[in-house]
Amino acid sequence: MSTQMQAARAGRITDQMKQVAAEEKIPVETIRERVANGTIAICANINHRSLTAPRGVGEGLRTKVNANIGTSSTFPDPAPELDKLNEAIKCGADSVMDLSTGSNIDQSRRTIIEHSTVMVGTVPIYQATVEAIRSHGAIVKMTEDDLLNAIEKQAIDGADFMTLHCGVTRSAIERMRTQHREMDIVSRGGSFMAAWILHNERENPLLERYDDLLDICEKYDVTISLGDGMRPGCIADATDRAQLTELITLGELVERAWARGVQVMVEGPGHVPFDQIAANMKLEKRLCHNAPFYVLGPLVTDVAPGYDHITAAIGGTMAAISGADFLCYVTPAEHLALPTIEDVHDGVIVSRIAAHAADIVKGVAGAREWDLEMARARKVLDWDRQMELAIDPELARSKRSARNRSDEDACSMCGEYCAVKMIARYFDAPPSSCRD
């Protein structure tokens, strides 16, 4: 077996490359070349047998959207998470991440991977720390082997990509301390790793044993998603020394992974003022050699709990225009609670809007054409076609049917003063009758 990158470098075109090329409407040879040089990653673990919709992430491709699901210690039941998985896929998510920290992490992950037709990501340090508490009584007593065993277990189960906090180093932590951040570390995995480093007065084992980590990822073709454990948790902390120290380390680790033929993505900041987003994207692309960039949000203000899917979409659009390749959704429950199935729905749809808005600007194949089809359907008041083209057809249909008469060919916003109908009379192109 070989990784997608190793196959591409050997001149072989895999089935996954063919699927990505067809989905993106891009020549398969272009996909192969970019997988070979690392600017596109195809996350497809050899053991994820239910993966029927592999996606490419990176240069020249449609901006992808991820949905986070998974249990917590407060809500450990995996059944609702399977419902969230199905909802995320139904809404058009390109991947899900299992962030489970409940009492049955193995069951949750295996169930999600078994049922997921899209890419599945995980965060192995969550499992390693939960098991360290059970076995050793404290997170900081986790051993290096505990962490590597969790990574291998999840690779064997079929995780397509893994967030690995290799860049949380003693130097990054010290720079954060001396800069006096407002919110210190808000990444859960980053905080676990920093606590371990500070308690044990040792360097990050994921960094020191990076070659062992690469052995695992190469064996199962797991894409490494280099985690941003030092990401800013409020806009006041954006683009500071700790964040950039970590990013420099991640750039070095990208090169080491590529040398082994292991695919890599790099994760990016969470809270960033709007005027700093473009610079953050350019820094990542420069320091990390144009590796695919995966961002959470970014959220452009800290004061909108309950609406953070919107603050993230505002930032996500600018991020994608400026170089981000993959948007991790933020739901209305961000900062407040474990998301419900409704939150998952809203998070995916709003993130897809942000991604599509950026794809129009980036010239992604088919993006402008989608909008052009909608404009033409609106011009002739073809409501059936408008509903088909809507990014959330169910919501569009429900609002249309609830607030308009069934025989109305315009809409209740304008009623008899419909601008489209009025101008059509003079251009001799009367709108078609309502098809509702």
C-alpha positions as CSV (number, residue, x, y, z in Angstrom):
1,M,0.0,0.0,0.0
2,S,1.0,3.6,-0.5
3,T,-0.3,7.0,0.5
4,Q,-2.1,9.2,-2.0
5,M,1.0,11.4,-2.1
6,Q,3.4,8.5,-2.7
7,A,1.1,7.2,-5.5
8,A,1.0,10.6,-7.1
9,R,4.7,11.0,-7.0
10,A,5.1,7.6,-8.7
11,G,2.8,8.8,-11.5
12,R,-0.1,6.6,-10.4
13,I,-3.7,8.0,-10.5
14,T,-5.8,6.5,-7.7
15,D,-9.6,6.0,-7.7
16,Q,-9.8,8.8,-5.2
17,M,-8.0,11.2,-7.5
18,K,-10.4,10.3,-10.3
19,Q,-13.4,11.1,-8.0
20,V,-11.9,14.4,-6.9
21,A,-11.2,15.4,-10.5
22,A,-14.8,14.6,-11.5
23,E,-16.3,16.4,-8.6
24,E,-14.2,19.5,-9.1
25,K,-14.3,19.4,-13.0
26,I,-10.5,19.6,-13.1
27,P,-8.2,17.4,-15.2
28,V,-7.1,14.4,-13.1
29,E,-3.5,15.0,-14.0
30,T,-3.7,18.4,-12.4
31,I,-5.0,16.7,-9.2
32,R,-2.2,14.2,-9.3
33,E,0.5,16.8,-9.7
34,R,-0.9,18.9,-6.8
35,V,-1.2,15.9,-4.5
36,A,2.4,15.0,-5.4
37,N,3.6,18.4,-4.4
38,G,1.4,18.6,-1.3
39,T,-0.8,21.6,-2.2
40,I,-3.8,19.2,-2.4
41,A,-4.6,16.6,0.2
42,I,-7.1,13.8,-0.3
43,C,-8.0,12.5,3.1
44,A,-8.8,8.8,2.6
45,N,-7.6,6.3,5.3
46,I,-7.2,2.8,3.7
47,N,-9.5,1.4,6.4
48,H,-12.4,3.8,6.0
49,R,-14.5,1.5,3.8
50,S,-17.7,3.5,3.9
51,L,-16.0,6.6,2.4
52,T,-17.8,7.0,-0.9
53,A,-17.3,10.8,-1.3
54,P,-13.5,11.5,-0.9
55,R,-12.7,15.2,-1.2
56,G,-9.6,17.1,-2.2
57,V,-8.6,20.0,0.0
58,G,-6.3,22.7,-1.4
59,E,-5.1,24.5,-4.4
60,G,-7.7,25.4,-7.0
61,L,-10.5,23.4,-5.5
62,R,-13.8,24.2,-4.0
63,T,-13.6,25.5,-0.4
64,K,-14.6,22.6,1.8
65,V,-16.7,22.6,5.0
66,N,-16.3,20.5,8.1
67,A,-18.8,19.8,10.9
68,N,-17.7,19.0,14.4
69,I,-19.7,16.4,16.2
70,G,-19.1,14.0,19.1
71,T,-20.0,13.2,22.7
72,S,-19.0,15.1,25.9
73,S,-18.7,14.0,29.5
74,T,-22.1,15.8,30.1
75,F,-23.7,14.1,27.1
76,P,-22.0,10.7,26.6
77,D,-24.7,9.0,24.4
78,P,-23.4,8.5,20.9
79,A,-26.8,8.0,19.3
80,P,-27.6,11.7,18.9
81,E,-24.1,12.2,17.3
82,L,-25.1,9.7,14.5
83,D,-28.2,11.8,13.9
84,K,-25.9,14.9,13.7
85,L,-23.6,13.0,11.2
86,N,-26.6,12.3,9.0
87,E,-27.8,15.9,9.2
88,A,-24.3,17.3,8.4
89,I,-24.0,15.1,5.3
90,K,-27.5,16.0,4.2
91,C,-26.7,19.7,4.5
92,G,-23.6,19.3,2.3
93,A,-20.7,19.0,4.8
94,D,-17.5,17.6,3.1
95,S,-16.3,16.0,6.4
96,V,-17.1,15.6,10.0
97,M,-14.7,15.6,13.0
98,D,-15.4,13.3,16.0
99,L,-14.5,15.3,19.0
100,S,-15.8,12.8,21.5
101,T,-14.7,13.0,25.2
102,G,-17.5,11.0,26.7
103,S,-17.2,7.6,28.4
104,N,-17.4,5.6,25.2
105,I,-15.0,7.3,22.8
106,D,-14.1,4.1,20.9
107,Q,-17.8,3.2,20.3
108,S,-18.6,6.8,19.2
109,R,-15.7,7.0,16.8
110,R,-16.2,3.5,15.3
111,T,-19.9,4.1,14.8
112,I,-19.3,7.5,13.1
113,I,-16.6,6.2,10.8
114,E,-18.7,3.1,9.9
115,H,-21.7,5.2,8.9
116,S,-19.9,8.2,7.3
117,T,-19.7,8.5,3.6
118,V,-17.6,11.6,3.9
119,M,-14.1,12.2,5.5
120,V,-13.8,11.7,9.2
121,G,-11.3,13.6,11.4
122,T,-10.4,13.0,15.0
123,V,-8.3,14.5,17.8
124,P,-6.4,11.6,19.4
125,I,-5.2,13.6,22.4
126,Y,-8.8,13.7,23.7
127,Q,-8.9,9.9,24.0
128,A,-5.3,9.7,25.4
129,T,-6.1,12.2,28.2
130,V,-9.4,10.6,29.1
131,E,-7.7,7.3,29.4
132,A,-4.8,8.8,31.3
133,I,-7.2,10.0,33.9
134,R,-8.7,6.6,34.2
135,S,-5.4,4.7,34.3
136,H,-3.1,7.2,36.0
137,G,-5.4,9.6,37.8
138,A,-4.4,12.8,35.9
139,I,-4.0,14.2,32.4
140,V,-0.4,15.2,33.1
141,K,0.6,11.5,33.9
142,M,-0.2,10.5,30.3
143,T,2.8,8.7,28.8
144,E,4.2,9.2,25.3
145,D,3.1,5.6,24.5
146,D,-0.4,6.5,25.7
147,L,-0.5,9.2,23.1
148,L,1.0,7.2,20.2
149,N,-1.3,4.2,21.0
150,A,-4.4,6.5,20.8
151,I,-3.1,7.8,17.4
152,E,-2.6,4.2,16.1
153,K,-5.9,3.0,17.4
154,Q,-7.8,5.7,15.6
155,A,-5.7,5.2,12.5
156,I,-6.6,1.5,12.5
157,D,-10.3,2.4,12.9
158,G,-10.2,4.5,9.7
159,A,-9.8,8.1,10.7
160,D,-9.0,10.0,7.5
161,F,-7.3,13.0,9.2
162,M,-6.2,13.8,12.7
163,T,-5.6,17.0,14.5
164,L,-2.2,16.6,16.2
165,H,-0.9,19.4,18.4
166,C,2.8,19.1,17.5
167,G,3.5,22.8,17.6
168,V,2.7,23.4,21.2
169,T,6.3,23.7,22.4
170,R,8.1,25.0,25.4
171,S,9.2,28.0,23.5
172,A,5.7,28.8,22.2
173,I,4.3,28.5,25.8
174,E,7.0,30.8,27.1
175,R,6.4,33.4,24.5
176,M,2.7,33.3,25.4
177,R,3.5,33.7,29.1
178,T,5.8,36.7,28.5
179,Q,3.4,38.4,26.1
180,H,0.6,38.2,28.8
181,R,-2.3,37.0,26.6
182,E,-5.8,37.9,27.5
183,M,-7.1,34.3,27.2
184,D,-4.0,32.2,27.3
185,I,-4.9,28.8,25.6
186,V,-8.4,28.1,24.5
187,S,-7.7,25.0,22.3
188,R,-8.7,22.0,24.4
189,G,-6.0,19.8,22.9
190,G,-3.5,22.6,23.2
191,S,-4.3,23.1,26.9
192,F,-3.8,19.4,27.5
193,M,-0.5,19.4,25.8
194,A,0.7,22.6,27.5
195,A,-0.3,21.3,30.9
196,W,1.7,18.1,30.2
197,I,4.7,20.1,29.1
198,L,4.6,22.4,32.1
199,H,4.0,19.7,34.7
200,N,6.7,17.3,33.3
201,E,9.2,20.0,32.4
202,R,9.7,18.3,29.1
203,E,9.3,19.0,25.4
204,N,6.1,18.0,23.5
205,P,6.3,14.2,22.8
206,L,4.4,14.7,19.5
207,L,7.4,16.8,18.4
208,E,10.1,14.6,19.8
209,R,8.5,11.4,18.4
210,Y,7.3,12.9,15.2
211,D,9.0,10.2,13.1
212,D,7.0,7.5,15.0
213,L,3.9,9.5,14.3
214,L,4.8,9.6,10.6
215,D,5.2,5.8,10.6
216,I,1.6,5.4,11.7
217,C,0.2,8.0,9.3
218,E,2.1,6.6,6.4
219,K,1.0,3.0,7.1
220,Y,-2.8,3.9,7.0
221,D,-2.6,7.0,4.8
222,V,-3.8,9.3,7.6
223,T,-3.6,13.0,6.7
224,I,-2.0,15.0,9.5
225,S,-3.9,18.1,10.4
226,L,-1.3,20.1,12.3
227,G,-3.3,21.6,15.1
228,D,-3.2,25.2,16.2
229,G,-3.0,24.7,19.9
230,M,-1.8,28.2,20.4
231,R,-4.6,29.8,18.4
232,P,-6.1,33.1,19.7
233,G,-9.3,32.7,21.7
234,C,-10.2,36.4,21.5
235,I,-9.4,39.1,18.9
236,A,-7.1,40.8,21.3
237,D,-4.7,37.8,21.1
238,A,-4.7,37.5,17.4
239,T,-1.4,37.3,15.4
240,D,0.8,37.3,18.5
241,R,4.2,35.7,19.3
242,A,2.8,32.4,20.6
243,Q,0.6,31.9,17.5
244,L,3.4,32.7,15.1
245,T,6.0,30.6,16.9
246,E,3.7,27.6,16.6
247,L,3.1,28.4,12.9
248,I,6.9,28.5,12.2
249,T,7.2,25.0,13.8
250,L,4.3,23.7,11.8
251,G,5.9,24.8,8.6
252,E,9.0,22.8,9.4
253,L,6.9,19.7,10.2
254,V,5.1,20.0,6.9
255,E,8.4,19.5,5.1
256,R,9.2,16.5,7.3
257,A,5.9,14.9,6.5
258,W,6.2,15.5,2.8
259,A,9.6,14.0,2.8
260,R,7.9,10.7,4.0
261,G,5.1,11.0,1.5
262,V,2.5,11.8,4.3
263,Q,-0.2,14.3,3.5
264,V,-0.6,17.4,5.6
265,M,-3.0,20.2,6.3
266,V,-2.3,23.1,8.7
267,E,-5.0,24.4,11.1
268,G,-5.5,28.1,11.5
269,P,-6.6,30.7,14.0
270,G,-10.0,31.0,15.7
271,H,-10.6,34.7,16.6
272,V,-9.1,37.3,14.3
273,P,-10.1,40.9,13.6
274,F,-11.3,41.3,10.1
275,D,-8.4,43.5,9.0
276,Q,-5.9,40.8,10.0
277,I,-7.4,37.8,8.3
278,A,-5.8,38.2,4.9
279,A,-2.4,38.6,6.5
280,N,-2.9,35.5,8.6
281,M,-3.7,33.5,5.5
282,K,-0.7,34.7,3.6
283,L,1.6,34.0,6.5
284,E,0.4,30.4,6.7
285,K,0.8,29.9,3.0
286,R,4.3,31.4,3.0
287,L,5.6,29.6,6.2
288,C,3.9,26.3,5.4
289,H,4.8,26.0,1.8
290,N,1.3,26.3,0.4
291,A,0.0,23.3,2.4
292,P,-3.8,23.2,2.6
293,F,-5.1,25.6,5.3
294,Y,-7.9,24.6,7.6
295,V,-9.4,27.4,9.7
296,L,-11.9,27.6,12.5
297,G,-14.0,30.6,11.5
298,P,-12.2,32.9,12.0
299,L,-14.6,34.7,14.3
300,V,-14.3,38.5,13.8
301,T,-15.8,39.6,17.1
302,D,-16.1,38.1,20.6
303,V,-19.5,39.6,21.6
304,A,-22.0,37.5,19.6
305,P,-22.7,34.3,21.6
306,G,-25.7,32.6,20.0
307,Y,-24.7,34.1,16.6
308,D,-21.2,32.9,16.3
309,H,-22.0,30.9,13.2
310,I,-22.5,34.3,11.6
311,T,-19.4,35.9,13.0
312,A,-17.5,32.9,11.7
313,A,-19.0,33.1,8.3
314,I,-18.0,36.7,7.9
315,G,-14.4,35.8,8.8
316,G,-14.5,32.5,6.8
317,T,-15.4,34.3,3.6
318,M,-12.5,36.6,3.8
319,A,-10.2,33.7,4.9
320,A,-11.2,31.6,1.9
321,I,-10.8,34.5,-0.5
322,S,-7.3,35.1,1.0
323,G,-6.1,31.5,0.8
324,A,-7.9,29.2,3.2
325,D,-9.0,25.9,1.7
326,F,-11.1,24.3,4.4
327,L,-13.6,26.0,6.8
328,C,-14.5,24.3,10.1
329,Y,-18.0,25.3,10.9
330,V,-19.0,27.2,14.0
331,T,-22.5,26.7,15.3
332,P,-24.9,29.0,17.2
333,A,-24.0,27.0,20.3
334,E,-20.3,27.9,20.1
335,H,-19.0,29.1,23.5
336,L,-22.4,28.1,25.1
337,A,-23.2,24.3,24.8
338,L,-22.9,21.1,22.9
339,P,-24.6,21.7,19.6
340,T,-28.0,20.3,18.8
341,I,-29.0,18.8,15.5
342,E,-30.5,22.2,14.6
343,D,-27.2,23.9,15.4
344,V,-25.4,21.4,13.2
345,H,-27.8,22.2,10.4
346,D,-27.3,26.0,10.7
347,G,-23.6,25.7,11.2
348,V,-23.1,23.7,8.0
349,I,-25.4,25.8,5.8
350,V,-23.9,29.1,7.0
351,S,-20.3,27.8,6.5
352,R,-21.3,26.6,3.0
353,I,-22.6,30.1,2.2
354,A,-19.2,31.6,3.3
355,A,-17.3,29.0,1.2
356,H,-19.4,29.5,-1.9
357,A,-19.1,33.3,-1.7
358,A,-15.4,32.9,-1.6
359,D,-15.4,30.4,-4.5
360,I,-17.1,32.9,-6.7
361,V,-14.3,35.3,-6.1
362,K,-11.6,32.6,-6.5
363,G,-13.0,31.5,-9.9
364,V,-13.7,27.9,-8.7
365,A,-15.3,25.9,-11.5
366,G,-19.1,26.0,-11.4
367,A,-19.4,28.6,-8.6
368,R,-20.5,31.6,-10.8
369,E,-22.6,29.3,-12.9
370,W,-24.7,28.3,-9.9
371,D,-25.6,31.9,-9.1
372,L,-26.3,32.6,-12.8
373,E,-28.8,29.7,-12.9
374,M,-30.5,31.2,-9.8
375,A,-30.7,34.6,-11.4
376,R,-32.3,33.2,-14.6
377,A,-34.9,31.2,-12.6
378,R,-35.8,34.4,-10.6
379,K,-36.2,36.4,-13.8
380,V,-38.9,34.1,-15.0
381,L,-40.4,33.5,-11.6
382,D,-39.6,29.8,-11.8
383,W,-40.1,28.9,-8.2
384,D,-39.5,25.2,-8.5
385,R,-36.1,25.8,-10.1
386,Q,-35.3,28.4,-7.4
387,M,-36.0,25.9,-4.7
388,E,-33.9,23.3,-6.4
389,L,-30.9,25.7,-6.6
390,A,-31.2,27.0,-3.1
391,I,-28.4,26.1,-0.7
392,D,-31.1,25.1,1.9
393,P,-34.0,24.0,-0.2
394,E,-36.2,22.9,2.7
395,L,-36.0,26.3,4.4
396,A,-36.6,28.1,1.1
397,R,-39.7,26.0,0.4
398,S,-41.1,26.4,3.9
399,K,-40.8,30.2,3.8
400,R,-42.3,30.4,0.3
401,S,-45.3,28.2,1.1
402,A,-46.0,29.8,4.5
403,R,-46.1,33.4,3.4
404,N,-47.6,33.3,-0.1
405,R,-50.8,32.2,-1.7
406,S,-50.5,29.0,-3.7
407,D,-51.7,30.8,-6.8
408,E,-49.3,33.8,-6.4
409,D,-46.6,34.0,-9.1
410,A,-44.7,36.8,-7.4
411,C,-44.0,36.9,-3.7
412,S,-45.6,38.6,-0.7
413,M,-42.7,41.0,-0.3
414,C,-43.7,43.0,-3.4
415,G,-47.1,41.5,-4.1
416,E,-48.7,43.3,-7.1
417,Y,-45.7,45.7,-7.3
418,C,-43.3,43.0,-8.5
419,A,-40.3,44.6,-10.2
420,V,-39.5,41.5,-12.3
421,K,-43.1,41.3,-13.6
422,M,-43.3,45.0,-14.3
423,I,-40.1,45.2,-16.5
424,A,-40.9,41.9,-18.2
425,R,-44.0,43.5,-19.7
426,Y,-41.9,46.0,-21.5
427,F,-39.3,43.6,-22.6
428,D,-41.9,41.2,-24.0
429,A,-40.7,38.3,-21.8
430,P,-43.6,37.6,-19.4
431,P,-42.6,35.4,-16.5
432,S,-43.9,31.9,-16.4
433,S,-46.8,31.1,-14.1
434,C,-46.1,30.0,-10.6
435,R,-45.2,26.4,-10.3
436,D,-45.7,26.1,-6.5
